[in-house]
Amino acid sequence: MFLSQDYNPDSFKVKLDDRDFRLEQDVKKYVEYAKEQRTIDEGAKSTRQYRSFAIIPDIVAIDILTKYGIDIHAPDFMQHPELVRKFKQIIMTDYPLLMTSNIKKAA
């Protein structure tokens, strides 16, 4: 077993055996951070042009890539509005506790 990032104790664990590998990550700190950010967002001005949408642990990015074929780490990801919309909808539906703002639409 080893961490995906040696310097990051919250990175995902890679577990290997003779035939397979398995990825695991405790996302509790990410969920707590997102909750804190949503609380802060409630008191922020609604006229802001930009705001954080979500915090995405590596294990979730891998899950989205595997299930939906969306690579949120691709250099041109943000240049594909249809993929960004689909990604936001996935987060709101499958991972709402990772949202860092109180945005309720997939813009």
Sequence and secondary structure as in RCSB ss.txt:
>XXXX:A:sequence
MFLSQDYNPDSFKVKLDDRDFRLEQDVKKYVEYAKEQRTIDEGAKSTRQYRSFAIIPDIVAIDILTKYGIDIHAP
DFMQHPELVRKFKQIIMTDYPLLMTSNIKKAA
>XXXX:A:secstr
 EESSTT TTS EEEE SS EEEE   HHHHHHHHHHHHHHHHS TT S    B   HHHHHHHHHHH   TTST
TGGG HHHHHHHHHHHHHH GGGB S   S  
